[in-house]
Amino acid sequence: MNAKDLFGWEVVDQLIIDSKPELLFGERLQIVYDLLSFVRFPLLQHSLLDKMQNSNIVRHIPVLRSLVHEAINCVKHELGRPESEN
Protein backbone atom coordinates (compact mmCIF):
# COMPACT_ATOMS: atom_id res chain seq x y z
CA MET A 1 0.00 0.00 0.00
CA ASN A 2 1.35 3.39 -1.03
CA ALA A 3 1.08 6.45 1.24
CA LYS A 4 -0.68 8.24 -1.62
CA ASP A 5 -3.42 5.61 -1.85
CA LEU A 6 -6.80 6.92 -0.75
CA PHE A 7 -9.28 4.56 0.87
CA GLY A 8 -12.71 5.00 2.42
CA TRP A 9 -13.25 4.01 6.02
CA GLU A 10 -14.81 0.66 5.04
CA VAL A 11 -11.61 -0.38 3.24
CA VAL A 12 -9.54 0.77 6.21
CA ASP A 13 -11.89 -1.21 8.44
CA GLN A 14 -10.99 -4.38 6.52
CA LEU A 15 -7.28 -3.57 6.45
CA ILE A 16 -7.14 -2.97 10.21
CA ILE A 17 -8.25 -6.55 10.92
CA ASP A 18 -4.70 -7.73 10.30
CA SER A 19 -2.82 -4.57 11.31
CA LYS A 20 -2.57 -2.18 14.20
CA PRO A 21 -3.41 1.49 13.58
CA GLU A 22 0.27 2.37 14.00
CA LEU A 23 1.21 0.08 11.11
CA LEU A 24 -1.72 1.04 8.92
CA PHE A 25 -1.46 4.82 9.28
CA GLY A 26 2.25 5.10 10.11
CA GLU A 27 3.40 8.64 10.77
CA ARG A 28 -0.07 9.93 9.83
CA LEU A 29 -1.74 8.34 12.87
CA GLN A 30 -1.36 11.47 14.99
CA ILE A 31 -3.03 13.48 12.23
CA VAL A 32 -5.94 11.00 12.28
CA TYR A 33 -6.29 11.51 16.04
CA ASP A 34 -6.08 15.29 15.63
CA LEU A 35 -8.72 15.41 12.89
CA LEU A 36 -11.23 13.13 14.62
CA SER A 37 -12.21 15.90 17.03
CA PHE A 38 -13.34 18.02 14.07
CA VAL A 39 -15.74 15.41 12.67
CA ARG A 40 -19.36 16.11 13.58
CA PHE A 41 -20.38 12.54 14.21
CA PRO A 42 -23.89 13.41 15.53
CA LEU A 43 -24.72 14.76 12.07
CA LEU A 44 -24.06 11.38 10.42
CA GLN A 45 -26.94 9.05 9.64
CA HIS A 46 -27.86 6.80 12.54
CA SER A 47 -27.45 3.72 10.34
CA LEU A 48 -23.86 4.74 9.52
CA LEU A 49 -23.09 5.35 13.19
CA ASP A 50 -24.43 1.87 14.02
CA LYS A 51 -22.27 0.37 11.30
CA MET A 52 -19.23 2.25 12.60
CA GLN A 53 -19.94 1.21 16.18
CA ASN A 54 -19.58 -2.44 15.17
CA SER A 55 -16.53 -1.91 12.97
CA ASN A 56 -12.96 -3.11 13.42
CA ILE A 57 -11.54 0.39 13.18
CA VAL A 58 -13.59 1.53 16.20
CA ARG A 59 -12.28 -1.44 18.17
CA HIS A 60 -8.70 -0.40 17.43
CA ILE A 61 -9.00 3.37 17.92
CA PRO A 62 -10.47 4.12 21.37
CA VAL A 63 -11.02 7.84 20.75
CA LEU A 64 -13.08 6.99 17.65
CA ARG A 65 -15.09 4.47 19.66
CA SER A 66 -15.83 7.16 22.23
CA LEU A 67 -16.87 9.73 19.62
CA VAL A 68 -19.15 7.30 17.80
CA HIS A 69 -20.74 6.15 21.06
CA GLU A 70 -21.31 9.75 22.13
CA ALA A 71 -22.87 10.57 18.75
CA ILE A 72 -25.23 7.59 18.94
CA ASN A 73 -26.36 8.66 22.40
CA CYS A 74 -26.87 12.21 21.15
CA VAL A 75 -28.90 11.05 18.14
CA LYS A 76 -31.02 8.71 20.28
CA HIS A 77 -31.70 11.53 22.73
CA GLU A 78 -32.71 13.88 19.92
CA LEU A 79 -34.95 11.26 18.30
CA GLY A 80 -36.77 10.76 21.58
CA ARG A 81 -37.81 14.41 21.86
CA PRO A 82 -41.22 15.64 20.77
CA GLU A 83 -41.14 17.57 17.50
CA SER A 84 -41.93 20.91 19.19
CA GLU A 85 -38.79 20.73 21.36
CA ASN A 86 -36.32 20.34 18.46
C-alpha positions as CSV (number, residue, x, y, z in Angstrom):
1,M,0.0,0.0,0.0
2,N,1.4,3.4,-1.0
3,A,1.1,6.5,1.2
4,K,-0.7,8.2,-1.6
5,D,-3.4,5.6,-1.8
6,L,-6.8,6.9,-0.8
7,F,-9.3,4.6,0.9
8,G,-12.7,5.0,2.4
9,W,-13.2,4.0,6.0
10,E,-14.8,0.7,5.0
11,V,-11.6,-0.4,3.2
12,V,-9.5,0.8,6.2
13,D,-11.9,-1.2,8.4
14,Q,-11.0,-4.4,6.5
15,L,-7.3,-3.6,6.5
16,I,-7.1,-3.0,10.2
17,I,-8.2,-6.6,10.9
18,D,-4.7,-7.7,10.3
19,S,-2.8,-4.6,11.3
20,K,-2.6,-2.2,14.2
21,P,-3.4,1.5,13.6
22,E,0.3,2.4,14.0
23,L,1.2,0.1,11.1
24,L,-1.7,1.0,8.9
25,F,-1.5,4.8,9.3
26,G,2.2,5.1,10.1
27,E,3.4,8.6,10.8
28,R,-0.1,9.9,9.8
29,L,-1.7,8.3,12.9
30,Q,-1.4,11.5,15.0
31,I,-3.0,13.5,12.2
32,V,-5.9,11.0,12.3
33,Y,-6.3,11.5,16.0
34,D,-6.1,15.3,15.6
35,L,-8.7,15.4,12.9
36,L,-11.2,13.1,14.6
37,S,-12.2,15.9,17.0
38,F,-13.3,18.0,14.1
39,V,-15.7,15.4,12.7
40,R,-19.4,16.1,13.6
41,F,-20.4,12.5,14.2
42,P,-23.9,13.4,15.5
43,L,-24.7,14.8,12.1
44,L,-24.1,11.4,10.4
45,Q,-26.9,9.1,9.6
46,H,-27.9,6.8,12.5
47,S,-27.4,3.7,10.3
48,L,-23.9,4.7,9.5
49,L,-23.1,5.3,13.2
50,D,-24.4,1.9,14.0
51,K,-22.3,0.4,11.3
52,M,-19.2,2.3,12.6
53,Q,-19.9,1.2,16.2
54,N,-19.6,-2.4,15.2
55,S,-16.5,-1.9,13.0
56,N,-13.0,-3.1,13.4
57,I,-11.5,0.4,13.2
58,V,-13.6,1.5,16.2
59,R,-12.3,-1.4,18.2
60,H,-8.7,-0.4,17.4
61,I,-9.0,3.4,17.9
62,P,-10.5,4.1,21.4
63,V,-11.0,7.8,20.8
64,L,-13.1,7.0,17.7
65,R,-15.1,4.5,19.7
66,S,-15.8,7.2,22.2
67,L,-16.9,9.7,19.6
68,V,-19.1,7.3,17.8
69,H,-20.7,6.1,21.1
70,E,-21.3,9.8,22.1
71,A,-22.9,10.6,18.7
72,I,-25.2,7.6,18.9
73,N,-26.4,8.7,22.4
74,C,-26.9,12.2,21.1
75,V,-28.9,11.0,18.1
76,K,-31.0,8.7,20.3
77,H,-31.7,11.5,22.7
78,E,-32.7,13.9,19.9
79,L,-34.9,11.3,18.3
80,G,-36.8,10.8,21.6
81,R,-37.8,14.4,21.9
82,P,-41.2,15.6,20.8
83,E,-41.1,17.6,17.5
84,S,-41.9,20.9,19.2
85,E,-38.8,20.7,21.4
86,N,-36.3,20.3,18.5
